[in-house]
Amino acid sequence: MPFTQFTIRQASNAIRMGELSPTELTRSCLARIERLNPALNAFITVTAESALEEARRAEVEIRSGKRRGPLHGIPLALKDIVDTAGVRTTAASLLFEKRVPTEDAFIVKRLKAAGAVLLGKLNLQEFAYGGSGIIGAFGIARNPWDTERITGGSSSGSAAAVASGLCLGTIGTDTAGSIRLPSAFCCITGFKPTFGLVSAHGVIPLAPSYDHVGPMARTADDCALILDAIAAYDSWDANSSTVQSGGYAQALADKTEKPRLGIPDLFFLDDLDPQVAAAFDEAVRIARPMASEIKSVSIPVDTDRTVHVYEAYQYHAKYLPGSADSYQPETLRRIMAGETVTAQDHQVKKAALLELRRKAVRIFDDVDLILTPTVPVLPPVIADLQAHPGQLRPAEIVMLRNTRPFNVLGLPSISLPCGFSTSGLPIGLQITGPAHEDAAVLRFAHAFQQDTDRNKLSPARQHLSL
């Protein structure tokens, strides 16, 4: 198996045992980026020189007995919405094409402290405002399973990079499903933690009341390893949670009672593509022996977007005078949707949102975890979306239908591979738990992945052109 197809756990163990060097692994990733990125367009910026320097430093430290942990020497990458000191952070927009932050985001500081090697910045939908991944100043990140199709957004480059072995893991952001949707479409694992568990300080916001930051990798185990490094209280983030349990990777092996699983009775299973429905039914069949019981459950769904559009507009209002032409037209249209929303409107709806989150605990009175399909449909063809621009936003809302409710509720939620269409397109399973039960979600996802081989497949093996 090529080094670039290792999981983080496999690479970390090989480095620890002296069987693989961080420099060797980093060079392999950089060579693969050079070969495949022209076709995939996953990276906006590649920091090859600094990555090799970080890898060499990690190698020296590990050899001298100063290993910092499982991410030491592991090549990761960052969605280009996460600030990096001295490296431009564009949000895939001409507005920020030359923006170079002077300070690292909180999570970047955490990753550097863990010894991770940072390969560069990954493509996304402009300012993370959408689920297709096709709107942005630096072109479209393409799905490694079928480059004529979307990766999903907004963490489009992140999903493409992990799926094609350009890096071993990434950091994505998720306001309505932007980690889980592209993870499902690209056959990787993406985890949206409990709201506030991971600091968003130094991450360009979309709608702070919904914004989540989390890991994307090949497995739930890998996501837990990254989460252990980045989950920490941050006084600079007003939404940062003081509930920080840690030990997520270690918790995967905890012996616990079989969880009670809930399947939604409405909304989440409506109008599924038949192949998605079949893959979900098979996933439930696999999960059944792992559960104490499976029952129907009701989940409140709030589709109001007042808070979202207000907060998005408020961030961009200072840039709009004189710079509106720097936005992609579709992004600008979405931002302007919040122009007429008043502060009072926002305050009322924000209060309702917080009340909804407080009541979310009741969903889990009779179940421990909820299973749904991640996305109701298969990855669309890029040309089809481009041919009907007026239908792009409605198409995105359908793609994000099953993920967004858990941003509203602030609950931990993961997407992992659970099947394929007859044409070989990936399909995702979504697992969601109560607030601050991140370990339980990761543990069940990890157990599910031990019983299937979906996450072990890669487009590199399916499509030899990659």
C-alpha positions, 0 to 999 in steps of 0.5 A: 500500500502506498504511504499516501493511502495509509490512515493516520493511525497506520502512518503514526504507528509506522513513524513511531516504530521507525519504519517510516519517516515524516520526511518520506511521507511528506515527500510522497504527499507532495509528489502526489499533489504535483501529479493529481492536483491539476486534475482535482484542483483540491489545493489553492496553495501548496506550502511545500518548502515549509512542509518539508522543513516541518517534517525534517524537524519532526523526524529529528524530534521523534528520533531523539525521543521527543515524540509529541503524540500521534499527529507528530510528523503527519501531513495534514492540510487546511480548508482555505478559510482557516488563518495561517500566519504568513500564508495567504487565506483566500476563502476562495474569493478574489476579495481575499486573493492577497490576504496574508494573516499575521496570526495562526487560527487557534486550531492551527496553533494546536496542530503545530503544537501536536507536531503536524506537518501542514501541506497547504490550503484547500479549495472551497466554495467561496466564503463557504456559502453553499453546498455544491463546491462549484462557486469560487475564484480558483475553479472547481474541486473535482470528485476523485471518484468521477471528476465530472461530478461535484465533491460537494461543499463547502469543504470541497478541496478537503474531501477531494484531497483526503479521498485521493491521498494528497494528505492524510487528514484535513480541517473543514468547517460545517455551517449546514453540512459542509464537512459531512456532505463532501465526505459522503460524496467522496467516500471519506469520514467527516465529523462535525463536533458539538457546537463550540467544542472546537474553537472557530477563532481565526476561521473566516465566519459564515454564520457564527451561530451555526459554524462548526470546525472539525476533522475530515479523514479516512476513518472515525479513528483518524477523526478522533486523533485530530479531534484530540489535538484541536478540541480545547477551550478558547477564551477568544471564541465567544462560543467556545465550550467549557465542556472539554472531555478529550481522550476521544481516540482512547474512548473508541475502545471503551466497553459500553452497553450497546446503544439504542438507535433511532431512525427518524419517522419524518423528513430525513427519509423523504424523497431519497434516491432509491440507491441511497435508500437501499444503501441506508437500509443495508447500513441499518442491517449492519448496525442492528447487531451492534444496537440494543434496539432500533426504534422510530424517533421524532426530530424537530426541524427548523428551516428558518434561515433568518439568523444565517443570512443576517450573520453572513451579511453582517460579516461582509457589510464592511467589504461591500462598498467598493468591493462588491465586484470582487465576489462571485455573483452568486455568492454576492446574491446570497450575502445580500439576502441578509441586507434587510434583516434587522438586528431585532429580527436576528435577536428574536430568532437567535433566542428561539434557536437557543431554546431549540438547542436546550430542548434538543436533549429530549430527542434522546429520552429513548435513544442514544444515537440517530441514524440517517442518510447523510445526503438524500441524492447522489453527487450531481454532474458539474455541467448539469448544475452549471447549465441551470444556475437558477436551480443551483441553490435549490439543489444545494438545499436538497443536498444539505437537507439531512445535515443542516438540522444538526447544525441548528441543534449544535449536535455532534454528527459524523458521516462515514461511507456506507455504500455505492451506487450501481455506477460506483458513486459513494453514499454516506451514513450519518450518525448523530448523538446528544450534545457533548457525547462526541465520544459516543458518536465516534465510538459507534462510527468506529465500530461500524467501520470495523464491520465494513470495508467501505472506508478502506476503498479509494478512488486510486484503486478504482480509477487507475488514471488517478 
